[in-house]
Amino acid sequence: MRNLFLIPFVVLMLFSINANAKCCPVSKTDKTVAVNNNLQTVKTVKFKITGITCAGCSNTIYKALKEVDGVIEHSVEYPGDIAIIEFDDTKTNIEALKKVVEEKGYKVEIVKERNEGKV
């Protein structure tokens, strides 16, 4: 008697699993396309900025960099006169970022990291 009760239950469970599988198919190519559309090539650059004399100067540079399409995260340090910028290099580049800061009246040098280029 117990087996008679279990058979319809098992059949019902198998049917519901198959129904869900047919309802919402997910193909591997769909996931790959979605992931590839969101790819970013993130790079980081460090600038030494000459001419920052106060916190207002660093705020001006910060706001200018914030407006650049492709800038993901950035900081401008005063004192220290350093800007660290993380950006998507498919949308902007180092020269464009440097130009934005220079247009505000500051001199920019790219800081070379000691471990740059090493694996």
C-alpha positions in Angstrom: 0.0 0.0 0.0 2.9 2.3 0.8 4.4 1.8 -2.6 1.1 2.8 -4.3 1.2 6.1 -2.5 4.9 6.8 -3.4 4.6 6.1 -7.2 2.2 9.0 -8.0 4.3 11.3 -5.7 7.5 10.4 -7.5 5.9 10.8 -10.9 4.5 14.2 -9.9 8.0 15.4 -8.7 9.6 14.3 -12.0 6.9 16.1 -14.0 7.4 19.3 -12.1 11.2 19.2 -12.5 10.8 18.7 -16.3 8.3 21.5 -16.5 10.6 23.9 -14.8 13.5 22.9 -17.0 11.5 23.6 -20.2 10.1 26.8 -18.8 13.3 28.7 -18.3 16.1 27.5 -20.5 19.5 29.0 -19.9 22.1 28.5 -22.6 25.8 28.9 -22.0 26.1 31.2 -25.0 23.6 33.6 -23.5 25.7 33.9 -20.3 28.9 34.4 -22.2 27.4 37.2 -24.3 26.0 39.0 -21.2 29.4 38.7 -19.5 31.3 39.9 -22.6 29.1 42.9 -22.9 30.1 44.0 -19.4 33.9 43.6 -19.8 36.0 46.4 -18.6 39.7 46.8 -18.9 40.5 48.5 -15.6 43.8 50.3 -15.2 45.3 52.5 -12.5 47.5 55.5 -12.9 49.2 57.6 -10.2 49.9 61.3 -10.9 52.2 63.7 -9.1 50.5 67.0 -9.4 52.4 70.3 -9.0 50.5 73.4 -8.0 48.1 72.1 -5.3 48.3 74.7 -2.5 45.1 73.8 -0.5 42.3 71.4 -0.1 40.2 73.5 -2.5 42.7 72.7 -5.2 42.5 69.0 -4.6 38.7 69.3 -4.6 38.7 71.1 -8.0 40.8 68.3 -9.5 38.6 65.6 -7.8 35.5 67.1 -9.3 37.1 67.4 -12.8 38.1 63.8 -12.8 34.7 62.7 -11.6 33.1 64.1 -14.8 35.4 62.0 -17.1 33.5 59.0 -18.6 35.4 55.9 -17.7 36.8 57.0 -14.4 35.7 54.3 -11.9 37.4 55.4 -8.7 39.8 58.2 -7.8 41.4 60.1 -5.0 43.3 63.4 -4.8 45.6 63.8 -1.8 46.5 67.1 -0.2 49.1 67.3 1.3 51.0 64.9 -0.9 49.9 66.2 -4.2 49.1 62.7 -5.5 46.1 61.6 -7.6 45.4 57.9 -8.0 42.9 57.1 -10.7 41.3 53.8 -11.6 39.7 53.9 -15.0 38.2 51.8 -17.9 40.7 52.1 -20.7 38.0 51.3 -23.3 36.5 54.7 -22.4 39.4 56.9 -21.6 43.2 56.9 -21.4 46.1 58.3 -19.3 46.7 61.2 -21.7 43.1 62.3 -21.5 43.1 62.2 -17.7 46.3 64.1 -17.6 44.8 66.8 -20.0 41.8 67.2 -17.7 44.0 68.0 -14.7 46.3 70.3 -16.8 43.3 72.2 -18.1 42.6 73.2 -14.5 46.0 74.8 -14.3 48.2 72.1 -12.7 51.3 70.3 -13.9 51.0 66.5 -14.0 53.7 63.9 -14.0 53.0 60.1 -14.2 54.6 58.3 -11.2 56.3 55.1 -12.2 55.9 52.3 -9.7 58.9 50.3 -8.8 57.2 47.0 -9.5 55.6 48.1 -12.7 56.1 45.7 -15.6 57.2 42.8 -13.3 55.3 39.6 -13.0 
